[in-house]
Amino acid sequence: MEGENSSPHIVIVPTPGIGHLIPLVEFAKRILEISPFQISFVVPTQGPPTQHQRSVLAALPEERVTSTFLPPINLDNEVPPNAKIETIICLTLARSLPALRDHLSGLQGSQHNLVALVVDLFATDAFDVGLEFGMKLYLFFTSSGMCLSFLLHLPQLDAQVSCEFRDMHEPVQLPGCTPIHGKDLVDSVQDRTDDAYKWLLHHCKRYKLAEGILVNSFNEMEEGALKILSNHESHTPIIYPVGPLVQTRLGDDEKVDGSDCLKWLDEQPWGSVLFVSFGSGGTLSYNQIIELAHGLEMSRQKFLWVLRSPNDEAFNATYFSVESDHNNPTKFLPKGFLDRTKEQGLVIPMWAPQIKVLSNAAIGGFLSHCGWNSILESVVNGVPLIAWPLYAEQKMNTIMLIEGMNVAIRPNVGEKGLISRGEIAKIVKGLMESEESKTIRNRMNDLKDAATRVVGKDGSSTKALYEVVRKWTPH
């Protein structure tokens, strides 16, 4: 048999998007620590790989890991200009299957013992290719146990509910989870006529093809949801909580950038700074940027703000005089803001080294879009949250953080969809100064301790990984 004397080989297929790639790379690092496996990352693309993608993959040891970017897929004639990102991601993966098949054939022909295929939540079409090579099929779920519970429940919900989910009178009751109203479910289910919803439903129905689902969460963080999922009567697929898996090493191109903000943080008092960042894809309207700026100033709390240009297309078209303006979002701040707040805060255009920022002793809170990676990074550093969800499953995450876990607070949105400067100032002061926030801080510190334990030598997440490795090891 080909490859029978070689090390077991695991193939990991992430769909496009850095937010999915990062936790899968961290998962690969953990597998390499506890097994003799070889790993291949095979990445579908829509264009040339970004420097960020290459940098993240470069953190893996070359002697045991190979990374391949499949030929770019051109979808210009297949999707309308307003297609949602989920549709584009799923089509890219589907159109990349022939190239994936060729790549696996090459690995097999090179005497690699292909034992398992791990894909993310939008890549289950790759299961068909994995079956052709006799590989064990596993899903890596990059979000919460609550979100996984919802997606496993979605086919049933789709059959039972005739209206749009946002129009449901009663909240969705997921076993072991906080009840959640339809309007707070993931963005891609908010229009059931859209292709994004149809693609998501398609993949959810295929989750049952997996032998196991690896979830980037841990029992102490989502005890109710994960306990129910792990005790599923059919035991197919088996659920393995293996988190928190967060980025632990920056790529070479990121080590120098951000040094100014880290130096500034080192000069601030312990726990005094609010970190404000909406992730790699999060942007605000121009009017909301103005309100946020005034709110931070009015709060009189120290802040470190990663600022991006506004997302108003019409505004941008008339405001930008030259292309370089896009790289200078400070032009959108209120007049005199930087001068008035130079002793209070620091504004960083576009990007900051979030991993190092959140681990700095000066950080006392995080105003975040509540993407799952950012939530986990907050948890492992014990940083309480102000929840400001923008897209994807972030509203679901917010409900869980506030009502289910009590580690976050959320500002109220005004009638025009804006969060006012007064509300922002109140919520920032509430997190950074109030007596009520002590409960949140204590709870987050408890989770920080638990997160350290579960990935330790005898921790539950480590044990779950060993169990998966045993399933993958040829006998």
C-alpha positions in Angstrom: 0.0 0.0 0.0 1.3 3.4 -0.9 2.7 5.4 1.9 2.2 2.7 4.5 5.7 3.2 5.9 5.5 7.0 6.0 4.2 9.3 8.8 0.5 9.9 8.8 -0.4 12.9 6.8 -3.2 15.4 7.6 -4.6 17.8 5.0 -6.2 21.0 6.2 -8.4 23.0 3.8 -9.5 26.5 5.0 -11.8 28.7 3.0 -10.5 32.2 2.0 -10.4 34.6 4.9 -7.7 35.3 7.5 -10.1 34.8 10.4 -10.5 31.1 9.4 -6.8 30.5 8.6 -5.4 31.8 11.9 -7.2 29.3 14.3 -6.5 26.4 11.9 -2.8 27.3 11.9 -2.9 27.3 15.7 -4.7 24.0 15.6 -1.9 22.6 13.4 0.7 23.7 15.9 -1.0 21.8 18.7 -1.3 18.7 16.6 2.4 18.9 15.8 3.2 19.1 19.5 1.5 15.9 20.4 1.9 13.7 17.3 4.4 12.6 14.6 2.0 13.7 11.8 2.9 15.6 8.7 0.5 18.4 7.7 -0.4 20.0 4.4 -2.4 23.3 4.2 -4.2 23.5 0.8 -5.8 27.0 0.5 -8.3 28.0 -2.2 -7.8 31.5 -3.5 -9.6 34.3 -5.3 -6.4 36.0 -6.3 -2.7 36.2 -5.3 -2.1 35.2 -1.6 -1.8 38.1 0.7 1.3 38.8 2.7 -0.8 38.3 5.9 -1.7 34.8 4.7 1.9 33.9 3.9 3.0 35.4 7.2 0.6 33.3 9.3 1.5 30.1 7.5 5.2 30.9 7.9 4.9 30.4 11.6 4.6 26.6 11.0 7.8 24.5 10.9 8.8 23.8 7.3 10.2 20.4 8.0 6.7 19.0 8.9 4.2 21.4 7.2 3.7 22.3 3.5 1.5 25.1 2.3 -0.1 25.3 -1.1 -2.2 28.0 -2.6 -4.5 26.6 -5.3 -4.9 28.4 -8.6 -7.1 31.6 -8.2 -10.8 31.2 -9.1 -12.4 34.0 -11.2 -16.0 34.4 -10.3 -16.7 37.6 -12.2 -19.3 36.0 -14.4 -20.8 33.8 -11.7 -21.9 36.2 -9.0 -23.6 39.6 -9.0 -21.7 42.6 -7.7 -23.8 42.6 -4.5 -23.1 38.9 -3.6 -22.4 38.3 0.0 -19.0 37.1 1.2 -20.4 33.7 2.2 -21.5 33.1 -1.4 -18.1 34.0 -2.8 -16.3 31.9 -0.2 -18.4 28.8 -0.9 -18.2 29.2 -4.7 -14.4 29.6 -4.5 -14.1 26.4 -2.6 -16.5 24.5 -4.9 -14.7 25.6 -8.1 -11.3 24.6 -6.5 -12.2 21.0 -6.0 -10.6 19.7 -9.2 -7.3 21.4 -8.1 -7.7 19.9 -4.6 -8.1 16.5 -6.1 -5.0 16.9 -8.3 -3.0 18.0 -5.3 -4.1 15.1 -3.1 -3.2 12.7 -6.0 0.2 14.2 -6.1 0.7 13.7 -2.3 -0.5 10.1 -2.5 1.8 9.5 -5.5 4.7 10.8 -3.4 4.2 8.1 -0.8 2.2 10.3 1.7 -0.1 8.3 4.0 -3.2 10.5 3.8 -5.3 9.7 6.9 -7.5 12.7 7.6 -9.0 15.8 5.9 -9.9 18.8 8.1 -12.0 21.6 6.6 -13.7 24.7 8.0 -17.4 25.4 8.2 -17.8 26.5 4.6 -15.7 23.8 3.0 -17.7 20.6 3.4 -17.8 20.1 -0.4 -14.2 19.0 0.0 -15.5 16.0 1.9 -16.4 14.3 -1.4 -12.7 14.6 -2.5 -11.5 13.3 0.8 -13.7 10.2 0.6 -12.1 9.4 -2.8 -8.8 9.0 -1.0 -10.2 7.1 1.9 -9.5 9.9 4.4 -11.3 10.4 7.7 -13.4 13.6 7.5 -13.4 16.2 10.2 -14.8 19.7 10.5 -13.0 22.5 12.3 -15.5 25.0 13.6 -14.0 28.5 14.0 -16.7 30.0 16.1 -18.6 29.2 19.3 -20.4 26.1 20.5 -23.5 28.2 20.6 -23.1 29.1 16.9 -22.4 25.4 16.1 -25.5 24.4 17.9 -27.5 26.8 15.8 -26.1 25.7 12.5 -26.7 22.0 13.4 -30.3 23.0 14.2 -30.7 25.2 11.1 -32.0 22.4 8.7 -34.8 21.7 11.2 -35.5 25.3 11.7 -35.6 25.9 7.9 -38.3 23.2 7.6 -40.4 24.4 10.4 -40.4 28.2 9.9 -42.1 29.8 7.0 -41.3 33.5 7.6 -38.0 35.3 7.8 -36.3 34.4 11.0 -36.1 38.0 12.1 -40.0 38.1 12.0 -40.3 35.2 14.4 -42.3 36.1 17.5 -40.5 33.8 19.9 -36.7 33.5 20.4 -34.9 30.4 19.1 -34.3 28.0 22.0 -31.1 26.0 21.5 -30.3 23.3 24.1 -27.9 24.6 26.8 -27.8 28.1 25.2 -29.2 31.6 25.9 -32.4 32.1 23.9 -31.8 34.3 20.9 -34.1 36.4 18.8 -34.2 35.9 15.1 -32.8 39.4 14.4 -29.7 38.5 16.3 -28.9 35.3 14.4 -26.0 35.2 12.0 -26.2 37.7 9.1 -26.3 35.0 6.4 -29.7 33.7 7.5 -31.4 37.1 7.6 -32.6 36.8 3.9 -33.6 33.3 3.1 -33.9 34.1 -0.6 -30.3 35.0 -0.8 -27.7 32.6 -2.1 -25.6 33.0 1.0 -28.4 31.4 3.1 -28.8 28.6 0.6 -25.0 27.9 0.7 -25.0 28.0 4.5 -27.9 25.6 4.7 -26.2 23.3 2.2 -23.1 23.0 4.3 -25.0 22.6 7.6 -26.7 19.6 6.2 -23.3 18.1 5.3 -21.9 18.5 8.8 -23.2 15.1 9.7 -20.8 13.6 7.1 -17.9 14.4 9.5 -16.7 11.8 12.0 -15.9 14.6 14.3 -16.3 18.4 14.8 -13.5 20.3 16.4 -14.8 23.4 18.2 -12.5 26.4 19.0 -14.0 26.8 22.5 -13.8 25.1 25.9 -16.1 23.7 28.5 -15.8 26.3 31.2 -16.6 29.0 28.7 -19.7 27.4 27.2 -20.6 24.7 29.6 -24.3 24.4 28.7 -23.9 24.3 24.9 -20.8 22.1 24.8 -22.2 19.6 27.3 -25.4 19.1 25.2 -23.4 18.9 22.0 -21.0 16.4 23.5 -23.8 14.2 24.8 -25.6 14.0 21.5 -27.5 10.7 21.3 -26.3 9.6 17.9 -22.6 10.4 18.7 -22.2 11.3 15.0 -20.4 13.5 14.6 -18.4 13.5 17.9 -17.8 17.0 19.2 -14.3 17.9 20.5 -13.9 21.2 22.3 -10.2 22.0 21.6 -10.0 25.8 22.3 -9.0 28.4 23.0 -6.7 28.4 20.0 -5.4 31.9 19.5 -2.5 33.3 17.6 0.7 33.0 19.7 3.4 34.1 17.3 3.4 37.0 14.9 4.7 36.7 11.4 8.0 38.3 10.5 6.3 41.3 8.8 4.4 42.1 12.0 7.2 42.1 14.5 8.3 45.7 13.9 4.9 47.3 13.1 3.0 48.7 16.1 6.1 49.3 18.2 5.1 52.9 18.8 1.8 51.9 20.4 3.4 49.3 22.5 5.9 51.8 23.8 3.1 54.2 24.6 1.2 51.4 26.4 4.2 50.6 28.5 4.1 54.2 29.8 0.5 54.0 31.0 -0.8 53.0 34.4 -1.9 49.4 35.0 -5.4 48.6 33.6 -6.0 52.2 32.6 -6.4 51.9 28.8 -9.4 50.9 26.7 -8.4 49.2 23.5 -10.8 50.1 20.6 -10.6 47.9 17.5 -13.2 46.4 15.1 -11.0 43.7 13.6 -9.5 43.3 10.1 -12.8 43.8 8.4 -14.8 46.1 10.7 -15.6 49.7 9.7 -18.0 52.4 10.8 -19.8 55.1 9.1 -18.4 58.6 9.1 -21.1 59.9 11.5 -20.4 57.0 13.8 -16.7 57.7 13.8 -17.5 61.3 14.9 -19.7 60.1 17.7 -17.2 57.5 18.9 -14.4 60.1 18.9 -16.5 62.6 21.0 -17.6 59.7 23.3 -14.1 58.6 24.0 -13.0 62.2 24.6 -16.0 62.8 26.9 -15.3 59.7 28.9 -11.9 61.0 30.1 -10.6 57.5 30.0 -7.4 56.5 28.3 -7.8 54.8 25.0 -5.8 53.2 22.1 -8.0 53.3 19.0 -7.2 51.4 15.7 -9.0 53.7 13.2 -10.1 52.8 9.7 -11.6 54.9 7.0 -15.5 55.1 7.1 -17.5 52.7 5.1 -19.9 55.2 3.5 -19.3 54.7 -0.3 -20.9 57.9 -1.4 -19.1 59.9 1.3 -15.8 58.3 0.3 -16.3 59.1 -3.4 -16.7 62.8 -2.7 -14.2 63.1 0.1 -11.1 61.4 -1.1 -9.1 63.7 -3.4 -6.3 61.3 -3.9 -5.9 57.5 -3.4 -3.4 58.1 -0.5 -6.2 59.6 1.6 -7.5 56.0 2.1 -4.4 55.3 4.2 -4.8 58.3 6.4 -8.1 57.8 8.2 -7.3 60.4 10.9 -8.6 63.0 8.4 -12.1 61.9 9.4 -11.7 62.7 13.0 -13.3 65.8 14.5 -11.3 69.0 14.1 -8.8 69.3 17.0 -9.5 65.9 18.4 -5.9 64.6 18.2 -4.6 67.7 19.9 -7.2 67.7 22.6 -6.7 64.0 23.4 -2.9 63.7 23.0 -2.5 63.2 26.8 -5.5 60.9 27.0 -5.2 58.5 24.1 -3.5 57.3 21.0 -5.0 56.8 17.5 -3.3 54.2 15.3 -4.3 54.1 11.6 -5.4 50.8 10.1 -3.6 48.2 12.3 -2.1 47.4 15.7 -0.6 44.2 17.0 -3.7 43.0 18.8 -2.1 40.0 20.5 0.6 42.1 22.1 -1.8 44.9 22.9 -4.3 42.7 24.8 -1.5 41.1 26.8 -0.1 44.5 27.9 -0.7 45.3 31.6 -2.0 48.7 30.8 -5.1 47.4 29.0 -8.2 47.4 31.2 -10.9 46.9 28.6 -11.6 46.1 24.9 -14.3 47.8 22.8 -14.6 45.1 20.1 -16.8 43.9 17.2 -16.9 40.6 19.0 -15.5 38.4 16.3 -14.7 35.0 17.8 -10.9 35.2 17.5 -11.0 38.6 19.3 -13.2 37.2 22.0 -10.9 34.3 22.7 -7.9 36.7 22.7 -9.7 38.7 25.4 -10.5 35.7 27.4 -6.9 34.3 27.5 -5.7 37.8 28.6 -8.6 38.4 31.1 -9.8 41.6 29.4 -13.5 42.5 29.8 -15.4 43.7 26.8 -17.6 46.4 25.4 -19.6 44.6 22.7 -20.1 46.5 19.4 -21.2 43.8 16.9 -21.1 44.6 13.2 -21.6 41.5 11.0 -21.4 37.7 10.7 -22.2 35.9 13.9 -21.2 38.8 16.1 -24.7 39.6 17.4 -25.0 36.0 18.6 -21.6 36.3 20.2 -22.7 39.4 22.0 -25.9 37.9 23.4 -23.8 35.0 24.7 -21.1 37.3 26.3 -23.6 39.5 28.1 -26.5 37.2 29.0 -24.8 33.9 29.1 -21.3 34.7 30.4 -21.5 38.1 32.1 -18.2 39.3 30.7 -19.3 42.2 28.6 -21.5 45.3 28.4 -23.2 46.8 25.3 -24.1 50.4 24.4 -27.7 51.2 23.4 -28.2 52.0 19.7 -30.3 55.2 19.0 -33.3 55.6 16.7 -31.2 56.5 13.6 -28.9 53.4 14.1 -26.2 55.5 15.7 -24.6 55.0 19.1 -24.5 58.5 20.6 -21.4 60.2 22.1 -23.1 60.4 25.4 -24.0 56.7 25.4 -20.4 55.8 24.5 -18.9 58.0 27.2 -21.3 56.4 29.8 -20.5 52.8 28.7 -16.8 53.4 28.6 -16.7 54.9 32.1 -19.0 52.1 33.2 -16.5 49.5 32.2 -13.3 51.2 33.3 -14.5 52.8 36.5 -17.7 51.5 38.0 -18.2 49.1 40.9 -20.6 47.1 38.7 -17.8 46.2 36.3 -15.9 44.4 39.1 -18.2 41.4 38.6 -17.4 41.3 34.9 -13.7 41.6 35.6 -13.8 38.8 38.1 -15.7 36.5 35.8 -13.2 37.2 33.0 -10.3 36.5 35.2 -11.9 33.2 36.1 -12.2 32.3 32.4 -8.6 33.4 31.9 -7.5 30.9 34.5 -9.7 28.2 33.0 -8.3 28.9 29.5 -4.8 28.3 30.8 -5.8 25.0 32.5 -7.7 23.5 29.6 -4.7 23.8 27.2 -2.3 22.5 29.8 -0.8 19.0 29.9 -3.9 17.4 31.6 -6.4 20.0 30.4 -9.7 19.0 28.8 -8.8 20.6 25.4 -5.5 18.8 25.3 -7.1 15.5 26.2 -9.7 16.1 23.3 -6.8 16.6 20.9 -5.1 13.4 22.0 -8.3 11.6 21.4 -8.5 13.0 17.9 -4.9 12.0 17.3 -5.6 8.5 18.4 -8.5 8.3 15.9 -6.2 9.5 13.1 -3.3 7.2 13.9 -3.2 4.1 11.7 -3.3 0.8 13.6 
